[in-house]
């Protein structure tokens, strides 16, 4: 039995409107092991959330496939229809009304398997202290319960603090630019020389 929980192969996605096609994802391939915590970082607007929605089974890719537990997910269309979004899978996010965006969140919650946590900027609206507390709380939960985690974040230090592996995306149309294994024991000290060297390497990939 494969220990690959999620396998992503050749994902390509464009959005279409009256203004034409906007390529967003350009042949993204990677896998996530059972119980692994993978963080995805990339420039603003590069397509991180679109990638997450495709992997979670809500948005439909143009090319490529996603397998979870060795099976391609066929739930997106079912849940899109259930919450009244059938036909909007290829729409630009800004073309969806506020109510439709709430339905997107509902569909994504319905489609998620409980042993996989899909987290899209979960702590971004919190102040610094609460952000740190929530990171600690998530680490505590993951220490007690086995989950496979896919985290999207713009915060490189947050990724280093929590993830087993960090995937860096390029600007849109996004592709995987680099991947870093985080071989640091928990609890991690972000101020350590090893963590800072990793931070500098990731920021360099992001052009910072």
Secondary structure as UniProt FT lines:
FT   STRAND          4..17
FT   TURN            18..19
FT   STRAND          20..33
FT   TURN            34..35
FT   STRAND          37..41
FT   TURN            44..45
FT   HELIX           48..56
FT   STRAND          63..68
FT   TURN            69..70
FT   STRAND          71..72
FT   HELIX           76..82
FT   TURN            83..84
FT   TURN            86..87
FT   TURN            89..90
FT   HELIX           93..95
FT   HELIX           98..111
FT   TURN            114..115
FT   STRAND          116..120
FT   TURN            122..125
FT   HELIX           128..144
FT   STRAND          148..152
FT   HELIX           156..162
FT   STRAND          165..169
FT   STRAND          176..181
FT   TURN            190..191
FT   HELIX           193..205
FT   TURN            206..207
//
